[in-house]
Amino acid sequence: MAALLASLVIPIWDIGKIIWNSISSRADYIHDLGNNLESLEYEMGRLKRKKEDVEARLDREENEWFQRTHDVTDWLKRVHRLEESMEKIIQTCKEEVQKKCLGGCWTSNRVGNKVSEALKTVAELIADANFDVLVQDKPSHLVDERPEGTNMGLDANLEEVWRWIEDSSVGIIGIYGMGGVGKTTLLKKVNNKFRETSHSFNLVIWIIVSKDAEVVRVKELIRNELEIPDTVWQNKNVDDKAALIFRVLRRKKFVLFLDDLWERVDILKLGVPLPDSANGSKIIFTTRSEEVCGRMEAHRRLRVECLPAELALDLFRTKLGEEVLNSHMEIPKLAELVALECKGLPLALITIARAMASRRTPQEWKHALKLLRSYPSNFSGMGDHVFPILKFSYDSLSDYTVKKCFLYCCIFPEDHDIEKNELIELWIGEGFLDKFENIYDARNEGEFILGSLKLACLLEDGTRYSFSTKHVRMHDVIRDMALWLACDNGEKENKILVQDHVQSVKDHGFTRWKEAVRTSIWGTSFKSLTGTPLCQNLQTLLVGNTHLEMFPTGFFQFMRALTVLNLSDNRELRMLPEEIGELINLHYLNLSSTSIKELPVGIKNLKNLKVLLLDDTYFLRKFPEESVSSLSSLTVFSMFFSQGYQSLDELAEFMLVEDLGRLEHINELSITLSFFQTILILLQSLKFAKCIRRLSIGCKYLISLELPSSAVKSMEHLERLELKGCYSLEEFIIFAEQDEGMMHGIPSPFLYNSRPLGAHECFYNLSVVDITFCSMVNLTWLVHAPLLQTLTVIRCNLLTEVIDGDLRNGATEEYPDLFSNLKALSLIELPSLQLICWQAWPFPVLEDIHVKNCPNLRELPFNSNSAKNLKEITGEKSWWDGLMWEDETVKLVFASKFPDPDEHLHSESFDSE
């Protein structure tokens, strides 16, 4: 019995041990799991604080110049993913601890493993959070920031486009809508977002395409953006140029913005790889036509709508200003009614608001509202919604002359930067500014009119050149409206013809010219013309930027009413037909930048010609005998050569100056002279002194240039002076005449050893001086050019000082205006130059200094009060490092104006591709 009991007790005991061990193990596991849970919650708290520290640092350090590094971005994403999964893990773990049961060991083990893995992950994230650097420089050079203007109602559109940009399946995006609705503004906002947002693109290109865009021109614009060197680009055929662009872009993830697309552009012919999910590139364009979106095979389309009434009123009120709104209790309601007439079109809202920004009486506002509501127009599309509104700005122009000048601008093609000086001369030729006898007064009125048109938002500054303030352009919608108005509200559509593609002539011949009053032909597609236009009413003909070599005989035969003929910038034009001499009503003839070799003999018959422009006619060898002196009405003559040398021989130049001297009405003269005798004649003539506007002297035998103070006083209209290729010229002396200090018949130098000339004795309007290849040791005579804005000096080997150091005593008081208007200074290849001037000088408006190969120029005339508006100093790094400064503070101030020269170099070698 005892044995039996023993045999039963032992197994029971073993079972009890097993159960006890299991319970004990389970208890230990529950205890460990509880501890791990506490550790996990503690470590997650540490990780959360680490993340908050990192985000706080990012708030302080991220800005428009710095962005977070990729490591930081990746770390934050890992933390975010862990936080999302951790809540579930912790909840499961807590439930497991609360069960405290024997079952479910396998499930419990899985939970324990998850907690252990989470602890390990948290530990790794905490260890990885010790960042030395959180931010890095933004690649700001990648995207040029573009001014957006007023932002109203485009945020949702921007978000939509950006979602498509982030979608790998979307490669081509089309943005369409009516003119002036804000398509370009939206495109600029997308462009600028690339500066503010982290992305993986490494090239962003902006191209303005415009109407009738040729593949060749667009390809050239893309090439400029890619900075493909001329040496690689030139002499390549069309296909090779496309291949060059393709070789650059195929290895890049790019964004190509195409603004103002009017028709399909063959992307492959441009050399641009088609965007796909593999290369990740994007093409984003704007157009007025949804049909173009289809032809461009856009993967996504976005229509930009006019503003809803509330946002439209906000925009209108913003542009109008609170002062006008508060000037009378009725005006806010009237302003709301006027804004409603704009139909939500931003261009119209802004234009009308600015036109009303000085109107403070209810009567003016009621009159404006009546005009807006009652103007009739059945013109489809733009005519129904935009032209009547934009015409309000036209109707508000001050007088008929300003209106004529505005409408005249539509004769230029779309997106054309119009040179202001050329436009004013055309207005003069047309007789728009003929109320002034003095040509300079007429020019001043022209400048005033340009200012008025810009203030009225009917013209804007040019955009294609660095010197864009010398150009103006019309917004394409404004231009369309002006063209519509000039054609009698569209009723006489052939009254003004602008033909910017040869196809338009091929399709219609010259039949449309019968009704034309003004016609222009533009573009490289024109290589020849055939036929004789019948256009008895034609008053103006502009032909520019073509490949024409000649006009067919008889082309001008039936243009007897022609008053303005502008053939400039046709660089291949070599010959003019003789019937030019039969255009007896011609007032304006511009042959600048052509390759003509001689003028027609009949030009002497142009007795009514007032303006004759022959700038940069480098192949013009002679004038027909007495041709210039026969132009009895000639007021403006220009034969100015930008390269500093001209094509006439000594006898031809002498005869030209003699003929010009015989003209009774000559009022403005721009000329380049190369021979001593003609230079002497011009400088000794009081008549020439009074009318000279631009003068370039390029005589290699000229040793001394001496001007009496009376001549300087008479040159009141001289704006530009160039001395180019005067290799022997050692001195430029301004001297007092006998009654002012001549002793014993010898003129006394009037440079710096006597009292300064009075304000009335200076080069009163001289603003540009360009000196190349001369032997002068200083340019101290510049103290007599108080309005000098641009000074360029190149390859004058003996020049040691710009302003002589002997002038230092009392010069500050005697010449307070020295360099007071100087904006740009260029000093290039001057091996002997040591000083610009003898002491620090204010240079109050100086913006740019360019120094190249001037090894002995060791200091700039700056102190802490100098050049407050300076934007940039450019030059060799070795030259900059060797400059001496007044003190370290001054050096630090100007160091910020000297950019890293590497930024101006394009490091990529296209030849190696």
KAQUI-V416803 format. One record per residue. N is the residue number from 1. RES is the residue in one letter. PHI is phi in whole degrees, -180 to 180 (NA if undefined). PSI is psi as a letter, one per 40 degrees, with the letter a starting at -180 (* if undefined). Layout:
BEGIN
n = (N	N)
res = (RES	RES)
phi = (PHI	PHI)
psi = (PSI	PSI)
END
This chain:
BEGIN
n = (1	2	3	4	5	6	7	8	9	10	11	12	13	14	15	16	17	18	19	20	21	22	23	24	25	26	27	28	29	30	31	32	33	34	35	36	37	38	39	40	41	42	43	44	45	46	47	48	49	50	51	52	53	54	55	56	57	58	59	60	61	62	63	64	65	66	67	68	69	70	71	72	73	74	75	76	77	78	79	80	81	82	83	84	85	86	87	88	89	90	91	92	93	94	95	96	97	98	99	100	101	102	103	104	105	106	107	108	109	110	111	112	113	114	115	116	117	118	119	120	121	122	123	124	125	126	127	128	129	130	131	132	133	134	135	136	137	138	139	140	141	142	143	144	145	146	147	148	149	150	151	152	153	154	155	156	157	158	159	160	161	162	163	164	165	166	167	168	169	170	171	172	173	174	175	176	177	178	179	180	181	182	183	184	185	186	187	188	189	190	191	192	193	194	195	196	197	198	199	200	201	202	203	204	205	206	207	208	209	210	211	212	213	214	215	216	217	218	219	220	221	222	223	224	225	226	227	228	229	230	231	232	233	234	235	236	237	238	239	240	241	242	243	244	245	246	247	248	249	250	251	252	253	254	255	256	257	258	259	260	261	262	263	264	265	266	267	268	269	270	271	272	273	274	275	276	277	278	279	280	281	282	283	284	285	286	287	288	289	290	291	292	293	294	295	296	297	298	299	300	301	302	303	304	305	306	307	308	309	310	311	312	313	314	315	316	317	318	319	320	321	322	323	324	325	326	327	328	329	330	331	332	333	334	335	336	337	338	339	340	341	342	343	344	345	346	347	348	349	350	351	352	353	354	355	356	357	358	359	360	361	362	363	364	365	366	367	368	369	370	371	372	373	374	375	376	377	378	379	380	381	382	383	384	385	386	387	388	389	390	391	392	393	394	395	396	397	398	399	400	401	402	403	404	405	406	407	408	409	410	411	412	413	414	415	416	417	418	419	420	421	422	423	424	425	426	427	428	429	430	431	432	433	434	435	436	437	438	439	440	441	442	443	444	445	446	447	448	449	450	451	452	453	454	455	456	457	458	459	460	461	462	463	464	465	466	467	468	469	470	471	472	473	474	475	476	477	478	479	480	481	482	483	484	485	486	487	488	489	490	491	492	493	494	495	496	497	498	499	500	501	502	503	504	505	506	507	508	509	510	511	512	513	514	515	516	517	518	519	520	521	522	523	524	525	526	527	528	529	530	531	532	533	534	535	536	537	538	539	540	541	542	543	544	545	546	547	548	549	550	551	552	553	554	555	556	557	558	559	560	561	562	563	564	565	566	567	568	569	570	571	572	573	574	575	576	577	578	579	580	581	582	583	584	585	586	587	588	589	590	591	592	593	594	595	596	597	598	599	600	601	602	603	604	605	606	607	608	609	610	611	612	613	614	615	616	617	618	619	620	621	622	623	624	625	626	627	628	629	630	631	632	633	634	635	636	637	638	639	640	641	642	643	644	645	646	647	648	649	650	651	652	653	654	655	656	657	658	659	660	661	662	663	664	665	666	667	668	669	670	671	672	673	674	675	676	677	678	679	680	681	682	683	684	685	686	687	688	689	690	691	692	693	694	695	696	697	698	699	700	701	702	703	704	705	706	707	708	709	710	711	712	713	714	715	716	717	718	719	720	721	722	723	724	725	726	727	728	729	730	731	732	733	734	735	736	737	738	739	740	741	742	743	744	745	746	747	748	749	750	751	752	753	754	755	756	757	758	759	760	761	762	763	764	765	766	767	768	769	770	771	772	773	774	775	776	777	778	779	780	781	782	783	784	785	786	787	788	789	790	791	792	793	794	795	796	797	798	799	800	801	802	803	804	805	806	807	808	809	810	811	812	813	814	815	816	817	818	819	820	821	822	823	824	825	826	827	828	829	830	831	832	833	834	835	836	837	838	839	840	841	842	843	844	845	846	847	848	849	850	851	852	853	854	855	856	857	858	859	860	861	862	863	864	865	866	867	868	869	870	871	872	873	874	875	876	877	878	879	880	881	882	883	884	885	886	887	888	889	890	891	892	893	894	895	896	897	898	899	900	901	902	903	904	905	906	907	908	909	910	911	912	913)
res = (M	A	A	L	L	A	S	L	V	I	P	I	W	D	I	G	K	I	I	W	N	S	I	S	S	R	A	D	Y	I	H	D	L	G	N	N	L	E	S	L	E	Y	E	M	G	R	L	K	R	K	K	E	D	V	E	A	R	L	D	R	E	E	N	E	W	F	Q	R	T	H	D	V	T	D	W	L	K	R	V	H	R	L	E	E	S	M	E	K	I	I	Q	T	C	K	E	E	V	Q	K	K	C	L	G	G	C	W	T	S	N	R	V	G	N	K	V	S	E	A	L	K	T	V	A	E	L	I	A	D	A	N	F	D	V	L	V	Q	D	K	P	S	H	L	V	D	E	R	P	E	G	T	N	M	G	L	D	A	N	L	E	E	V	W	R	W	I	E	D	S	S	V	G	I	I	G	I	Y	G	M	G	G	V	G	K	T	T	L	L	K	K	V	N	N	K	F	R	E	T	S	H	S	F	N	L	V	I	W	I	I	V	S	K	D	A	E	V	V	R	V	K	E	L	I	R	N	E	L	E	I	P	D	T	V	W	Q	N	K	N	V	D	D	K	A	A	L	I	F	R	V	L	R	R	K	K	F	V	L	F	L	D	D	L	W	E	R	V	D	I	L	K	L	G	V	P	L	P	D	S	A	N	G	S	K	I	I	F	T	T	R	S	E	E	V	C	G	R	M	E	A	H	R	R	L	R	V	E	C	L	P	A	E	L	A	L	D	L	F	R	T	K	L	G	E	E	V	L	N	S	H	M	E	I	P	K	L	A	E	L	V	A	L	E	C	K	G	L	P	L	A	L	I	T	I	A	R	A	M	A	S	R	R	T	P	Q	E	W	K	H	A	L	K	L	L	R	S	Y	P	S	N	F	S	G	M	G	D	H	V	F	P	I	L	K	F	S	Y	D	S	L	S	D	Y	T	V	K	K	C	F	L	Y	C	C	I	F	P	E	D	H	D	I	E	K	N	E	L	I	E	L	W	I	G	E	G	F	L	D	K	F	E	N	I	Y	D	A	R	N	E	G	E	F	I	L	G	S	L	K	L	A	C	L	L	E	D	G	T	R	Y	S	F	S	T	K	H	V	R	M	H	D	V	I	R	D	M	A	L	W	L	A	C	D	N	G	E	K	E	N	K	I	L	V	Q	D	H	V	Q	S	V	K	D	H	G	F	T	R	W	K	E	A	V	R	T	S	I	W	G	T	S	F	K	S	L	T	G	T	P	L	C	Q	N	L	Q	T	L	L	V	G	N	T	H	L	E	M	F	P	T	G	F	F	Q	F	M	R	A	L	T	V	L	N	L	S	D	N	R	E	L	R	M	L	P	E	E	I	G	E	L	I	N	L	H	Y	L	N	L	S	S	T	S	I	K	E	L	P	V	G	I	K	N	L	K	N	L	K	V	L	L	L	D	D	T	Y	F	L	R	K	F	P	E	E	S	V	S	S	L	S	S	L	T	V	F	S	M	F	F	S	Q	G	Y	Q	S	L	D	E	L	A	E	F	M	L	V	E	D	L	G	R	L	E	H	I	N	E	L	S	I	T	L	S	F	F	Q	T	I	L	I	L	L	Q	S	L	K	F	A	K	C	I	R	R	L	S	I	G	C	K	Y	L	I	S	L	E	L	P	S	S	A	V	K	S	M	E	H	L	E	R	L	E	L	K	G	C	Y	S	L	E	E	F	I	I	F	A	E	Q	D	E	G	M	M	H	G	I	P	S	P	F	L	Y	N	S	R	P	L	G	A	H	E	C	F	Y	N	L	S	V	V	D	I	T	F	C	S	M	V	N	L	T	W	L	V	H	A	P	L	L	Q	T	L	T	V	I	R	C	N	L	L	T	E	V	I	D	G	D	L	R	N	G	A	T	E	E	Y	P	D	L	F	S	N	L	K	A	L	S	L	I	E	L	P	S	L	Q	L	I	C	W	Q	A	W	P	F	P	V	L	E	D	I	H	V	K	N	C	P	N	L	R	E	L	P	F	N	S	N	S	A	K	N	L	K	E	I	T	G	E	K	S	W	W	D	G	L	M	W	E	D	E	T	V	K	L	V	F	A	S	K	F	P	D	P	D	E	H	L	H	S	E	S	F	D	S	E)
phi = (NA	-63	-65	-62	-61	-63	-65	-81	-67	-63	-61	-61	-60	-63	-62	-63	-62	-62	-63	-60	-62	-63	-64	-64	-63	-63	-64	-61	-63	-61	-64	-64	-63	-63	-63	-63	-62	-61	-62	-64	-65	-66	-68	-65	-63	-61	-63	-62	-66	-63	-63	-64	-63	-63	-67	-66	-64	-63	-59	-80	-98	-77	-159	-68	-103	-126	-130	-64	-73	-65	-63	-65	-59	-63	-63	-64	-66	-63	-63	-62	-63	-64	-62	-65	-89	-70	-60	-68	-63	-64	-64	-62	-63	-65	-64	-67	-64	-73	-64	47	-119	-84	-82	72	-66	-66	-63	-62	-62	-63	-62	-61	-64	-62	-63	-62	-64	-63	-58	-64	-63	-61	-61	-65	-65	-65	-65	-79	-82	-84	-81	-76	-131	-101	-126	-138	-59	-72	-78	-64	-66	-69	-131	-80	-69	-120	-63	-97	75	-69	-101	-138	72	-111	-63	-65	-62	-61	-63	-65	-62	-67	-62	-67	-63	-80	-88	-66	-83	-106	-111	-121	-122	-109	-112	-131	160	-69	-62	79	-88	118	-64	-67	-61	-62	-61	-65	-64	-63	-56	-69	-66	-66	-81	-103	-122	-65	-156	-107	-76	-120	-160	-126	-121	-118	-130	-93	-90	74	-71	52	-70	-90	-57	-61	-70	-63	-62	-65	-65	-65	-58	-63	-65	-84	58	-73	-62	-58	-62	-88	-82	-65	66	-96	-80	-58	-68	-66	-67	-63	-65	-61	-63	-62	-63	-75	-84	-66	-100	-120	-98	-117	-122	-113	-93	-119	-95	68	-88	-110	-152	-63	-112	-75	-60	-67	-67	-73	91	-93	-62	-68	-65	-151	-67	-74	-87	72	-78	-136	-122	-126	-132	-117	-157	-89	-122	-67	-62	-64	-59	-66	-68	-86	56	-65	-74	-138	-126	-133	-91	-93	-93	-66	-69	-65	-56	-66	-68	-61	-66	-59	-64	-62	-66	-61	-74	-74	98	-65	-61	-70	-60	-92	-75	-158	-66	-83	-66	-56	-70	-64	-62	-64	-67	-64	-61	-63	-68	-80	56	75	-80	-55	-60	-68	-58	-68	-63	-69	-60	-68	-66	-98	-69	-117	-96	-122	-119	-60	-62	-64	-70	-65	-64	-62	-64	-64	-60	-67	-82	-97	-72	-86	-160	-109	-65	-69	65	-62	-64	-75	-121	-109	-59	-60	-72	-67	-64	-60	-65	-63	-64	-84	-64	-66	-154	-64	-62	-63	-65	-62	-65	-65	-61	-61	-65	-73	-76	-88	-71	-60	57	-96	-79	-94	-69	-60	-62	-64	-63	-64	-64	-65	-59	-64	-61	-74	88	-67	-115	-87	-79	-108	-77	-89	-63	-72	-66	-65	-62	-62	-65	-60	-63	-65	-65	-59	-62	-65	-68	-70	-64	-82	63	-98	-133	-141	-62	-64	-128	-91	-124	-66	-98	-64	-68	-89	-129	-131	-148	-106	-60	-60	-69	-62	-64	-61	-65	-63	-65	-61	-65	-64	-95	55	55	82	-75	-121	-68	-98	-66	-120	-116	-119	-112	-110	-153	-62	-61	-64	-79	-63	-69	-117	62	-109	-62	-72	-72	-59	-94	-73	-103	-134	-139	-137	-124	-137	112	-73	-72	-86	-114	-160	-130	-131	103	-124	-66	-102	-145	-67	-96	-67	-106	-135	-135	-115	-130	-146	58	-103	-105	-66	-100	-163	-103	-65	-59	91	-61	-98	-61	-110	-124	-66	-88	-63	-113	-128	-131	-115	-114	-71	64	-107	-70	-99	-73	-112	-146	-116	-70	-65	-68	-55	-69	-94	-84	-71	-94	-67	-107	-138	-136	-120	-118	-63	55	-117	-111	-63	-100	-157	-88	-60	-59	-71	-62	-66	-83	-82	-69	-98	-67	-107	-127	-128	-118	-132	-64	53	-95	-72	-104	-75	-97	-157	-111	-57	-56	59	-68	-74	-66	-81	-83	-66	-98	-61	-111	-122	-130	-139	-139	-108	-113	-68	-87	91	-132	-125	-99	-76	-81	-62	-67	-63	-66	-62	-64	-62	-65	-61	-65	-62	-66	-86	-76	-76	-105	-60	-125	-144	-134	-126	-155	-112	-122	-124	-123	-58	-62	-71	-63	-64	-60	-66	-73	-92	-95	-65	-63	-66	-58	-74	-113	-70	-111	-132	-134	-124	-114	-137	-101	-75	-99	-73	-99	-137	-111	-120	-123	-72	-61	-67	-68	-60	-62	-75	-80	-72	-108	-66	-105	-135	-130	-125	-121	-127	76	-88	-59	-95	-69	-103	-150	-125	-116	-108	-122	-82	-82	-54	-79	-117	143	-72	-117	57	74	-109	-66	-91	-57	-120	-90	-153	-100	-139	-64	-72	-65	-71	-57	-76	-105	-92	-72	-64	-117	-67	-118	-129	-127	-132	-125	-139	55	-124	-113	-71	-91	-154	-123	-63	-61	-67	-62	-96	-125	-65	-101	-58	-111	-132	-126	-126	-130	-134	54	-104	-66	-97	-68	-106	-141	-76	-114	-61	-64	-68	-85	-65	-71	75	-67	-60	-77	-77	-126	-66	-93	-58	60	-73	-117	-69	-108	-136	-130	-124	-125	-130	54	-120	-66	-100	-65	-116	-140	-85	-151	-76	-151	-61	-129	-66	42	-65	-119	-62	-115	-138	-127	-124	-125	-143	55	-122	-65	-98	-82	-106	-153	-105	-79	-122	-129	-66	-103	-94	47	-67	-104	-64	-102	-157	-118	-121	171	-70	-62	-64	-65	-61	-64	-91	-71	-103	-128	-59	-162	-66	-62	-62	-59	-65	-61	-87	-62	-70	-91	-104	-74	-61	-59	-64	-69	-96	-109	-97	-74	-73	-95	-78	-67	-83	-81)
psi = (d	d	d	d	d	d	d	d	d	d	d	d	d	d	d	d	d	d	d	d	d	d	d	d	d	d	d	d	d	d	d	d	d	d	d	d	d	d	d	d	d	d	d	d	d	d	d	d	d	d	d	d	d	d	d	d	d	d	d	d	d	h	a	e	d	i	i	i	i	d	d	d	d	d	d	d	d	d	d	d	d	d	d	d	e	d	d	d	d	d	d	d	d	d	d	d	d	d	d	f	i	d	i	f	d	d	d	d	d	d	d	d	d	d	d	d	d	d	d	d	d	d	d	d	d	d	d	e	e	g	h	d	h	d	i	i	h	i	g	d	e	d	h	h	h	h	h	d	a	h	h	h	f	e	d	d	d	d	d	d	d	d	d	d	d	e	h	e	e	h	d	h	h	h	h	i	i	i	h	e	e	e	d	d	d	d	d	d	d	d	d	d	d	d	d	e	h	h	i	e	i	e	h	h	h	h	h	h	d	i	i	f	h	i	d	d	d	d	d	d	d	d	d	d	d	e	f	h	i	d	d	d	d	i	e	i	i	d	d	d	d	d	d	d	d	d	d	d	d	d	e	i	h	i	h	h	h	h	h	g	h	e	i	h	h	h	d	d	d	e	e	h	h	h	h	i	d	d	e	e	i	i	h	h	i	i	i	e	h	d	d	d	d	d	d	e	f	h	d	i	i	h	h	h	i	i	i	i	d	d	d	d	d	d	d	d	d	d	d	d	i	d	d	d	d	e	d	i	d	e	d	d	d	d	d	d	d	d	d	d	e	e	f	e	h	d	d	d	d	d	d	d	d	d	d	e	e	e	h	e	i	d	d	d	d	d	d	d	d	d	d	d	d	e	h	i	h	e	h	i	b	d	d	d	d	d	d	d	d	d	d	d	d	d	d	e	i	d	i	d	d	d	d	d	d	d	d	d	e	e	e	i	i	i	f	h	h	h	h	d	d	d	d	d	d	d	d	d	d	e	e	d	f	e	e	h	d	h	d	d	d	d	d	d	d	d	d	d	d	d	d	d	d	d	d	e	f	e	i	i	i	i	e	e	i	d	f	d	e	e	i	i	i	h	i	d	d	d	d	d	d	d	d	d	d	d	f	f	f	e	d	g	e	e	d	h	h	h	h	e	h	d	d	d	d	d	d	e	a	e	d	e	e	d	e	i	d	h	i	i	h	i	i	e	e	h	d	i	i	i	i	h	h	g	g	e	e	h	d	h	h	h	h	i	f	i	f	h	d	i	i	i	h	e	d	e	d	f	f	e	e	h	d	h	h	h	f	i	f	g	e	e	h	e	i	i	i	d	e	d	e	e	g	e	e	h	d	h	h	h	e	i	f	i	f	i	d	i	i	i	d	e	d	e	e	g	e	e	h	d	h	h	h	f	i	f	g	e	e	h	d	i	i	i	h	e	d	d	e	e	g	d	e	h	d	h	h	h	g	h	h	d	e	e	i	i	e	i	i	d	d	d	d	d	d	d	d	d	d	d	d	e	h	d	e	h	d	h	h	h	i	h	i	e	i	d	d	d	d	d	d	d	d	e	h	d	d	d	d	d	e	h	d	h	h	h	h	f	h	e	e	h	d	h	h	h	h	i	d	d	d	d	d	d	f	e	e	h	d	h	h	h	h	h	f	g	d	e	h	d	i	h	h	h	i	i	a	d	e	e	e	h	h	f	e	h	h	h	h	f	c	e	e	a	i	i	i	i	d	e	e	i	g	d	e	h	d	h	h	h	h	h	f	i	e	i	e	i	f	d	e	e	e	e	g	d	e	h	d	h	h	h	h	h	f	g	d	e	h	d	i	d	h	h	d	e	e	d	h	e	d	d	d	d	g	d	e	h	e	e	e	h	d	h	h	h	h	h	g	g	d	e	h	d	i	d	i	e	i	h	i	d	g	d	e	h	d	h	h	h	h	h	f	g	d	e	h	e	i	i	f	i	a	e	e	i	f	d	e	h	d	i	h	i	a	i	d	d	d	d	d	e	i	i	i	d	i	d	d	d	d	d	d	e	d	e	e	h	i	h	d	d	d	e	i	h	d	h	h	d	d	e	*)
END
